[in-house]
């Protein structure tokens, strides 16, 4: 087994990179085709979700495989290789198996324990099978991953640790309130009719929304989803379908909008959302003050800080590179010296203590040069310990303008994003997208059952590796037994030539006796060699067996091809 996976996910890359690197269905098919056409890869499968892009392959050379798979990911994602490389992770052989099994159990999901990933793995396998890019290794791997994921959800309480991404997103929209109470009676707009949109619609229906409007580029799919929702036994939601050009009008009526399409551009712009908010409230949806940093930047622009407007050239003999000092900050303060090494800080501290600075106006109560020197000395001591001061001091916070309660809640589950990120700044709207979900999930508590799932994964990885190693020697054992059968057949034929009068009864008895002798001689070695081959490092036993019995390599290869052909005919997701 030479399994290799190269990929990136929400754990290794910022959402902005994931968004640019996302692959639509056509790009995934082309990536698979180019991967199996590449020299190091014999099989390939792509697992692409809203928060991960992974390329699995059976390769004959590790370093060449990593280089080729990384290059292919960069080419098909449109992100340059140099930019993409820092965010890529690589797993090989048992580590690659461990990774996929962990993914299947929901341990590597943005929301730990979510089960939707199983459907995505199943789709990934089906896509590779349809394209005939999945051979024996990847078929076995992905089908076993599905079984491991189902076992983890069946035998543990991992489901309690996580939810679907949709449920988690609705919790973020409701700002901690009970989702069912928050959703009850609301009108929802669902844009898209794929698996994630369907899950969102079903979740909203169970949560108690009064109405769901489904919009999709293919109107028939929207109608089908609306019909399923209307006929559901566990809800009494009113559902209807509309064409995509009706979205602006429906957005004005909706309380909640969920979007998850395969569009490459924005589905909802900030202007469209602002118009919908204005249509509901009658007031323009202007950009709200969203943080201390923006408020402080405005205050800095309006009110110069001490030292602003003072010619930096007046600070004679100052050891600072004054051209790099931010406008509006005193060269005596902390902001000016952040990021400098200890030696420069000490020089600046001595210069400040010497009082050589040109006098400048100061606010009442602002410390003089002596206090600045003490501060700089303290900074220098810190820099001596840690090397450098990491960043400028954050400006003092100022009071924010209160943000009005939202009248429109938007959940964007698409990658790349469907809804303009500028909506975050609109008053009257609350947007939760993949990036904000990633931030929120970073602090989410883990269930105690996660440890049990990790043990299941470890056991299953060991069992899968042993099975693959044992399977690797099976063609050699089959070829050995085939050779032994040929020897028996040849010797019986030779015996008949020497004893032409041998009756059928005696001939059958002699034949059976010879076969039993051969079987007994081969039984213990072949059983033992399978056991040894299943252990780590046991791959060499197949070569030893071929050498000891002078087996023809082509015979062994033909057995392998026959087994792979049988696997291809009997394949199918678990």
N, C-alpha and C positions, 0 to 999 in steps of 0.2 A: 504494500500500500504506500503510495506517495501522494497523499491528499494535501492540497495546499489551498488556503483561503486568504485572499487579499481584500480588504474592505475598509470602510469608514462608517462611523455611526455617531449618534448623539454623544457618546462617551469620548470620542476621539476628535471630533470636529465641531466647530460652531455651526449653528443652524444656517447661517448665511452661506457657508461652503456646501453643506448638505443640499441646500436649496438649488444651488447652481449645478451641483453634480447629479441631481436626480435624473432618472432614466424613464422615459415613457415606454410603452409596450413595444413599439417598433425598435427603439434603441436597444432594449434588452435582447430582442431576437437577433439583431445584428451583432451585438456583443458576443452572444453565444456562438454564432456562426464563425466569427473571426477568431474566437478562442480555440475552438476545436480544429480550426485550420492552422493555428500556430504550431510551430514545431514541438515545443515542450509539453503540450497539453493533449491528452487522449480523450478526456471527458470534460464537461463543463456544465455548471448550473449557476443561475443568478438569483440571489435573494434580495429583492428591492422593496422596501417599505417606506413609510413616511419618515422614518428616522434611521435607516441603515441602507447601505448599498454594499453587497458582498458578492464576490466572484469565487466560486469553488471550482477546482480543477484537479484532475489526476495527472500529475506531471512526472517526467522521468529525470528531471534535473531541478534541484531546488533553486539555486541562484538564477539560472536562466528563466525558470518559471516565475519567480518573483518579479524579475525585470519585465517579462512579457506581459504578465497580468496587470502590473501597475501601469504600463504603457497603454494597454487596451482600455483600462478604466479611464485614464486621462483622455484618450482619443474620443471615446464614446460619450463621456460626460461633458466634454467641452471645457473642462478646467485644465489648465496647463500642468504638466507633470511636476515641474518644480514647485508649483503652488500646492498641488495635491499631496505630494509625498509626505510632508510633515504630519498629515492627518491620517495616513494609512496605517493599518495594523496587519500583521502577518502571523498566521498560525499554520503549523505543519504537522502532519500525521496525527498522533494522539491528541495534541493540543488543538488541532482543527476539529477533531471529533468532539472534544470537550466543549469547544466553543459553540458548535451547532446544537448540541444537546442542551446546553445552558440557555441558548436562545429559544429553543423549542419549549422549554419549561417556563419561560417568562422571566428568567433571572437577569437577562441582559436588556429587558425592555425598559422603556422610559417609565412606565408604570409597572413595577415589579409584580409578577404573577398574572398579568393579563393573558387571556387565552386566545386572543385574535391572531396571534403570531402563528398558531398551528395551521389555520386556514391559509395564511400567506406562504408557509413552507410547502403545504400541499399544492398550491398553485404554482410555486416555483418548480417543484418536481414535475408536475404535469406539463409545464411549458418545455422543460428540457427533454421530457419523453417524446412530446410531439415533434420536436426538432431532431430527435435521435442523437442528442448531445450527451445524454446520461447513459453510461454503460453500467456494468455490474457494480462498481464501487459506489457511484453516486446514487444509484437506485437503492442499494442496501443502506447507505448512510442516511438518506433522507427518509426512507420508510421507517428505519429504526428511530430516527429523531422524532417522528410523529408518534411512535409507540411510547417512547420515553416521556414525551410531553404529556400524553394522555395518562400515563402511569403516575406522573408527578401530581397531576390535578386530581386523580382518583384516590391516591393513597395518602395525600397530605392536605393540609388546609391552605395551600399556597393561594387559592382563590381569595381567601380572606385578606391576603397581603396586598392584593392588587385588584384593579378594576380594568375595564376596557378604557382605552384612551378617550372614548366618547364620554363615559361616565366621569372620568377624572376632569375632563374639560368642562363639563356642566357644573361640577363642584366648584371649579375655579370661577366660572361665570356667576354662580350664585353667591360668591364671596363668603363661603362657609355656612350659608343657610342650608336647611334641609332642601334637597333638590326637588322632592315631590311637592313640598309646600310652595317652593319658589316657582315651579313650572306650572302648577295647577291653573287652568283657565287661560294660559297664554296661547298666542298664535305663533306658529313656527313656520319658517321657510327653510326647506332643505334643498340645496343646490348640488345636483349630482345624483346619480342613481346606481353607483357602484356599491361594492361591499361595505366600505366605510360609511357612505351616505345612508345605505340601507340600515346599518347598525345604529346610526345616529337617529334615524327616523323611528325605528322600533324602540329605542331607549326613551326618546321624547314621548312616544305614545304611552309607554308604561309609566312614565313619570306623571302623566295626567294632563298634558297640554290639550286644549280644546280643539285645535285645528292644525293640520299639517299640509302645507302646500309644497309639492315636489316639482322642481324645475330641472330639466335636463336637455342637452342638445338633441338627443334622440327622444322625441316625445313619447314614443311607444314604451320605452323603458320607464319613463316617469309615470305613465299611466299604469303600468304593471305594478310598480312599487306602491302607488296610491291605492290600487285595488287590494293588494295584500294587506296594507294597513287597515283599510276599511273593513275587511272581512275577518280580521283577527279576533279570536275568541276572548282574549284577555284584556282588550281595550275597547272603548266605544268612541275613538277619535274620528273626527270628520277629516277625510283626506281627499285631495284632488290634485290633478296634474296641470301644469301650465307650461307653455313654451319658454325658452330662455329670454326672449325679448319682453316677457312680462315681469321679469325680476325687479326692475326699478319700481314699478307700481306696487308689487307684492311686498317689497321691502318697506314701503311706507306703512303698510298695514301690519307688518309682523312685529312681534315682541322679541323673538329669537330667530337668528339666522345661522344655519350651519352650512359650511361649504367644503366640499371635498371633490374636486374634479381633476381631470388629467390635463387641464389647460396649461399651456406654457406661459401665458400672460395672465394679468390680473383679471379676475372675474368681477370684483367689486372695487372700484377706486374710492379714494377718500372723498372725492366730490360726490359720488353717488350715495355714499353713506351719509354725508353731511346733508344732502338734499332730502334723504329719507327722514333724518332726525328733524330737519326743519319742517317737513311735511307733517310730522306728528306734533311738534311743539309750537309751530308758528314762529319760532325764533331761530336766527342763524346759528349753526353748530360751529362756533369758532374754536380755534385751538385753545385747549385749557393749559394752565400751568401744571406741569406734570412732575416737577421735582425741584429739589433745592438747588441743584446745579444750574438749571436754566434761570431760576429766579435770581441767583447770585450773579450770573453772567449779565442779566439785564441791569441789575443794580450797579455792577462794575462799569458798564457802558455809560450809565447815566451820571454816576457820582465818582469822580476820580479819587483814588486812594492817595494817602500821603506819599509824596515823592513823584506823583504823576506830573508830567510837564516839566520836571526838572531836567536840565541837560545832563545826560549821563557823563558827558565829557568833563563836568565840573568835579567829579570824584577822582581827584588826582591820585596816582599811584595805587588805585584800587586793583587788587590782583584778579578780580573777576573779569571774565570775558563779557564786557558790558553790552556787546551787540546781541548777546543771547538772553539778556535779562528781559522778562516780559514787561511790556508797557503797562504802567499803572502800578508797579510794585517798587517799593524802596529797595535799593541794593543793600540796605542794612538788615532786611528782614529774612525770615525763614524761607519764604517762597523763592527768593533770588538764589539761594545757595543749595536748594534741594538737588540731589543727584550728583553732587561734587565729591571727589575723593577726600580722604582725611587731610592730606598734606595741604591741599588748596584751602580747605576749611580753616585749618590752623593759621595759614597766612592771612586769610581774610579776617579771622578773629583778632589777630595781632594788629592788623591795620585799623579795624574798628575801634579797638581799645585805645589806640594812639590818638583818636580824635582828629584824624586828618581829614575827615569828610567835610565838605563844604556845608555850612549851616543851611537848613531847609525848613520851611514851615512845618510845624507838627501840630497834630490835634491835641487838645487839652487832655492830659493824662496819659499821652502816649510815651512809652519808655524812651530814654535817651540812648546815646551810643554805648554807655557802660552796660546797660541791660541787654542791648543787642549783642555785645561782645560775649556776655555770659551765655546767651542763647546759642551763639555760634560755637562757643567752646563746648557746650553740651552736645551739639550736633557733631562736632569733630570727634568727641569721645565715642559717640554712637557709631560713626563711620569707621573708626578704628576697629571696632568689634565686628561690624557686619560688612565692611567694605565700602558701601555707598549708602547715602540716604535715598530710599527707593523712589519717592515721588514728592511733588509739591504738596504743601499743606492744603487740605480742602478748605475753601473759604467758609466763614461763619454762615450758618444757615439763616435764612430769613423766612418769614411767615409766607405760606402759600395762599394763593387765592382759592377759596373753597370750591371744589369741583361739584357740579350738580349731579344728582342721582341720574344714572343712565336710563334712557327710555328704549334703547335698542341694544340688545346683547348679541355679539357675533362670535362664533366659534369657527376657526379656520384650521382644518385638519389636513390640508393639502400640502404637498411638497413637489414642486415649488409652490409658494403661497398663492392662495386665491384672492386674499383680501389685502389691500394696501396697508403696510405697517403704519402709515401716517394716521390711520384711524385711531391708534393708541392715544393720539393727542387731541382728539375731538371731544369736546364737552357734549354730554348726552349720549355717548356711545361707550360700550365696554367691549374690548376685543381680547380674546384669548386665542393665541396661535401656538404653533409647535415650539417656538422659541420660549414663550412664557410658560408653556407646559414643562419644558425641560428645566427651567429655573425652579419651578414649583416642585417638581418631582425630586430634585436634588436633596431636599430636606425631608422627603416623605419617610415615615417609619417603616422598618422592615418587620415582617411577621416572623415569629419563632419558627414556623414551618420551613422557612427558607433554608435553614441548616439541614433539615431532613432532605429537602430536594437536592441540595448540593451533594449529599451522600449518595442519593439515587443516581445522580449524574456520574459521580466518580465510579460507582459499581458498573453502570451501563457502559461507560467508556472502556473499562478494563475488559468487560465481556465482549464488546464489539471488536476490540483490537485482537483478542484471542481468537475470535471466530474468523476474522479476516486473515490472520496469520495461518490458522489451520486450513482455511480454504485455499491459501496460496500453495500448499503442498499437495492438496487433493489431486490435481491433474497428474502430478508425478507418481503418486500412489496408484492411481487408476492405470497409468501407462505401465507401471511395474506389474500389476496383476494381469493386464492384457498380454504383456510379454510372457508371463508365466503360463497363461492359458494357451498361447501359441506353442510354447515348448511342449506342453502336455499333449496337444493335438498332434504335433509332429511326431512325438515318441510313440503314441498309440498307432499312428499310421505306419510307422516303421515296424512296430511289433506285428501288425497285421500282414505286412509283407513277408516277415520271417515265419509267421505261423498262419498260413492261409486257411487252415482247417479249424480255426478257433470259432466256437459257436457263439451266438449272440449273448447268451447268459454269462459266459466267462469273460467275453470282451467287455461287457458292461461293468462287471465286477472289477476287472483290472483297471478300467478307465476311472471308476469312482475311487478306487484305492489310490491311484496316482494323484488325482485331484485333491484328495484329503491330505495326502502327504505334503503337497505344495502349499495348500491353504494353511496347514499347521505351521509350516516353516515360515510363511510370510506374515502370519497373524500378529505375533508379538512384535516384530520389528515395525510393521506399518502402524499398529496402534501406538506404539511408543514414539515413533517419529512424529505422528500427529500431535501427541501431547507436548513433545519438546518444541515443535514448530509453533505451537500456540503461545509459548512463553516469550517474553520480550527478548529480542536478539535471536529468535529461532528461525529467521529467514534462510539461514545457510544450510539447513538440513535438507531442503529440496535439492540443492546443488550436490550435496554429499550423496544423496540417494541416486541421483542420475549418474554420478561418477562411479559409485560402487557397482552398480548393475549395468553400466554402459548403455543407458537408455538413450534412445534417439531424441534429440531436442525437438525435432519437428513432430514426432508422435505426441510428446507432452503438449506442444503448442496446439495441435489439432484437438486434443481433449479440452483445452481451455476455450477454444473457439466454439466447440460444441456446447459447452456449459453456458457460455455467454449468450449463445443463440437461444437456448432454452429459457434463460432468464429474461431475454428480450420478449419472448412470446408470452411469458407468464407474469410480466411486470404489472404493477398497479399500485396506487397509493394505499397505505394502510388505513 
